Amino acid sequence: MKIIKSIFSILAITSLLIACGSSDDDFNSDGGIPDCLGFEKATLKLTIQDEFTTLPGKVSVFFKVNDTEGNAVPNLQASNFNIFEQGSNDNCPRSISASEAFSRISPNEQIFNTNTILVLDLSNSVLSSSLEELKVASISFIDEVMPTAASEQFKMAIYWFDGEEMLHELNPLTTDKDSLKMAVEGITEDISTDASTNLYGAVVQSTKIADDILKENEEKDILAASSVVIFTDGTDQAARVSESTAISTVENADENISFFTIGLGNEIDAEVLERIGKTGTAVASNKDELVDTFEDISENVAGQAKSYYLFEYCSPKRSGVNDLIIQAVQGEKQGSVKTSFDATGFTGGCK
């Protein structure tokens, strides 16, 4: 598994001890959480991204935490998680002792890259009435999402669309915050002469860009996620791509692509933007609200990158298929996920 090898190499650099060997078939997703644990109704959603075992007995799970509305739940600590294990001799899952199992929750920055695709509507209506406000809002967005010091783990690209068939690249994927801001500052009213809006085409094309980034990272043995953020002040007028195709593209996209939309004014179709922005959407009623609206979305985008976690522990199990349950608790909110692993061949000596 390329991704697993990547985790091994990167975590080794950060002094996390990883044992040798792994298998693509170590885990199988399972159903619900046993009633005997007494969990309340889930208000957090945990989604497993990758999982594997390594001899002599280590279990590793890479997962994401969101609330039930799709918002990222970032910056959780080890104390926010409860871990349970159930084997053939356990009537109910047993809580894992952190000290005995050498369990740890590792920050995602050690193993994870995040990429943001900012897509701006620069059709005539925007250029003629709200360009300066859009530029200020976009620069604020860049400042919020990109770290002060350039890092290979945080990249952003900016594209724009009007009524033409293809997306236009304003700035390629980069770690350089200043180049992104300069690109936005350089937008002028004559950048486009097309008064139409190819919104649905922009959705489809930006999704492909985000997906290609994930595939490129995978080929380099890097875990990654992408966020697509689309701004518009209107509806699709070009009709180059159907509404159903755009929405289907979003709904069927890779689970590691998040989608956000930002709308401006009263000519947008709020329902459509909400379906396209399935991870998060925000609307500014006028151009003076753009900065605040972009800021609302930027906080969510930035949080996505910090809502991925790596859990590792040394299992006491020594045979058979066993269930593993991870519960996240944040204040009064809680949620859990259940999976299973094969402990055949596990022995002592894991740490």
N, C-alpha and C positions, 0 to 999 in steps of 0.2 A: 504494500500500500504506500503510494507516494506520500500522501498526507501524513501518515503515521511516521514514516522515516523523517519527514520534516520536523515533526514535533520532537522526535528523539534528538535530532541534531541541535535544534535551537535550545531545548531545555538543558541539554548538556552544557552548553555555553553559559547558561545562567545558574549552573551548579545544582540543578535538580537531578537526583540520581535516578537513572532509568535502566532497567534490566534489559537483557538481550532477548530478542525473539518476539514475534507477534503473529496474529492470525486474523484474516479477514472475516472468519466465521465465528469469532469469539462471542458475539452478541446477537440477540434477536429481540426486536421490540415486542413489548407485551402489553396487556390490557390495563385494567383499572387498579386502583390502590385498595388494599384489603381494608375492610370496615373496622377490623380490630385495632387499627392505628388511631381511629377516632379523629381523623383530620376534618376540619371544617370545609365548607364549600370553597373551591379554589378561586382565588382572586389574583393569582400569579400563574403565568404559563411558562413551563420549562420545556425547551425543545432541544433534543440531543442532535448534535452536529456530527460527532464522530466518537467512536468508542473502541477499546481494544484491551487485550491483556498481554502481559509480558512475564515470562518466568523470572524468578521462581514463584511469584504469586501476586504481581501487581495488577490492579484494575484501574483503568484510566477512562474518564468520560469527559468529553468536551461539549458544553451545552450553552444555551442562550436563555436569558430570563426576560420576559415581557409581562406587562399587566394584561388584563383581559381586553383592554382597548387597543392593544398593540404597541403601547409605549414601552420604550426600553427601561429596564431596571438596572442601572449601572452601580458600580462601586460597592457591591456587596462584599462583606468580609467572611472569613471562615465561620465566625460566630452566627452568621445568618443562615447556615445550612445544617440540616440534620440528615444523617445517613443511616439507612436501615438495610439489613441483609437477611434473606430468608432461604434456608436450605431445606432438604427433604425432611430433616428432623425438627424443624421449627414450625410450630402451629401458627405463629404470627411473626412478622419481620422483627429482627432484633436490632436495637440501636448499636452502632459501631463505636467503640471506644477510640477516640482520636489518638491517645497515647499508645495503645496496644497495636493499632492498625497503621501507625505512621501516616495518617491521613492528612491531606493538605488541599487547600483551594489556591490555585496559582493565578495571578493576574494575567489577563488576556494579552497584555502587551508583549509577553514573552514568546507568544506563538501565533500571532494573528496580525494580518494587515487589513486596513479598511480603506475603501476607495469611494469617493463621492463624485457623482456626475451632476453638475448644476446645468440645467437646461432653461434658457431664457427665451421668452416670446419677444422678438424684436420686430414685430409687424408694425405697420404704420401707426396704428392707434397708440401703441406704447411709445414709439419714438417721438411722436408729435405732442404727447401730453404728460408723460410720466417718466421720461428717460432719466432725468437727474435723480429723482427719488429712487428709481430702480437701482441705479448705480450705487447710491449710498447704502441701500438695503443689502445689495449683493456683497459689497465690501464688508459690511457688518457680519454677514453670514460667513464669509471666508475667515474673518478674525475669530469667530466663535468655533468653527469646526476644525480649522487647521492649528496645530501647535505653534507656539512662538518659535521654537527651534526646529528646523527641518528634520524630519524623521522618515525613514523608508516605510514606516508602518502607517503613515497618514499621507494619502495622495488625493488630489482633486483635479478634475478637468472641467472646462466650461464649454458648452455648445449653445448655439442659438438657432432659432427657426423663424421663418416667416411663412409664405405660401409655397415656397419652392419644395421640390420633392425631397432633397437631401438636407440633413442637419449640417450646419456650418460649425466648424471648430474655431472657437475663440482662443482657447489655450489648451494644449495637450495635457495629459495626465502628468502631474508634477508634485514634488514635495515642497516647491518654492512658493511660499505664501505671497511674497512680493510680486512675483511674475503674474500670479492670478489677479492681484489687485490692480496692477498696471494694465492688464488686458481689459478689465472692466472699465477703468478710468478712460481708456482709449476708445470706447464705443461712442460713435458720433451719429447724428440724426440721418446721415446719408449712407449708413452701413447697409440699408436695405431700401429697395424701391417697390417691394411687393406688399400690397395692402392686405393680402389674404393670410390665412392662418392654417398651417398644416399641423394642428395639435396632435391628432391621432398618429400621424406619421412620425412625429417627434417621439411619441411614447414607444412605438415599436422599435425605432432605430436606437434610441437611448438604452432600451432594454438589451438590445443585442450588444451594444458597447459594454454595458455592465457585465453581461454574461461572458463576453470575450476576455474581460479582465480577470474574471474568476478562473477561466480555463487556463489563461497564461500563468496565473499564480500556481495553479495545480501542477502544471508542467514543470514548474520550478520547485516543486515540493513545498509550497507555502499555503497555509490556510488563509482564506481571505473572505471578505464580504464586500458588497457594493451597495451604495445608496443612490437612487435616482431621484432628483429633486427638480420638479418642473413648475415653472412660473408661467402664467398666462393671464391676459385680461379679457379673454373672450372665448368663443366656441370655435370648433373646427369649421372653417369655411372652404378649405381647398378640396375636401372630400376625396383625397387621394387614397385614404385608408378608412375603412368603416369603423364606427364606434365599437361594434361587437368585436372586431379584430383587435383593437387597442386594449379593450378590457380583458379579452381572452389572453392576450400576451402577458398582461400583468398577473392574472390569476394563475397562469401556468408557468410563470417564471421560476427560476431557481430559488429555493427557500432562503438562500443567503443574499438575495437582492431585496432591499427595502425600497418602498415607493412612497414619495411625499409629493403633495401638490400645494401650490400657493396661488390663490385666485385674487384678482383685483377688479373691483367695480361690480356693477349690476348686470353686465352682459354675459357673465360666466354661467355655466350650467353646474351649479353646486353639487348636484347628485352625481353627475359624471365625474367631476373632479374628486369626489369622495371615493368613488370606486377605483379610479386610477391611483389615487393616493391612499392605498389600502393600509399603509403603516401610519400615516398621519396626513392631515390636510388642514389648511388655515386660509381664511379669506379676509382681505382688507377691503373695507367698504369704499375707501378713497385712497389716493396716493400718499396722503400724509400718514397713513397707518402702515405703510409698507415695511418700514424698518422694524416695528414691533412684530409684525406678522412674520417676517423672515426670521426674526429672533426666536419666535415660538418654535418654528420648524428646526432651526439650527440647534437648539437645545436638545431636541429629540434625535437629530442626526448624530450629534456628538455623543449622546448617550448610547446609541446603538453600538458603537465601537467598544464601549466599556461594559456591555451587558453580556459578554461572553466569558465563560469561566472554564477552567480545567480542574477537575477533581481527580485526585489519585489516592489510592490507599492499598495497603497490603492485606489481602483477604485471609481470614483464618480458615476458609473452606479449602478442602483438599480433594474433592471429587464432585462429579456431576454438574448439572445445570442449576444455577442458583439465581434468585431474584435480587435485584439491587434497586432501592428506592432513594431518590434524592429529593429532599424537601427544602424549599427556600422559604424563609420567614422574614418579612419586613414590616415591623410594627404589627398591625392587626391583619396584614395581608399574608397569605400563604398559598403555596402551590407545590405540586410535586410531579415527578415523572418516574415511571417504572420501566426497567429493562432487565436483561438477564445475561449471565456470563457462564462459560464452561470452565470449571476449576480443575479439570482433568490434568494431572501432572504437576499441580501446585505443590510446593514444598516450603519449608522454612527458609529463613535467610533473606527475605525481602525487607527492604527499608528505603 
